[in-house]
Amino acid sequence: MQVHIQINVPGSDSTEWVLVELQGDLESRTQEPVRGKFIGDLSFTKKGVPVLIIGHHILFGKVVEMNKPFIVIRKLVESQTENQVDYNVEAVVTKKLIFKTRPKPIIVGNSKS
């Protein structure tokens, strides 16, 4: 499954698009499609390791440069005078976040004083 997101680049005013690659299936308990739904929180450690929390599970990933860039385009309104379709390039994606390992459960224990 591939999820397209836009992240803020630390130490910069700009944003960068990245591709998120998850190994396996991501299913909803209610059998509803996950398209357009909130699936989890993405953050980075101080060392730059991506961390994805989905429900009560945590996944650790890595940032990888893509072999070939991925272009995000948007179809513009068709011109009514000509049979022409115009596209606008929104972003060029050069990095992806890969989460290959199995999710680990997040367990919170009670501390006894």
Order of alpha helices (4+ residues) and beta strands (2+ residues): beta-beta-beta-beta-beta-beta-beta-beta
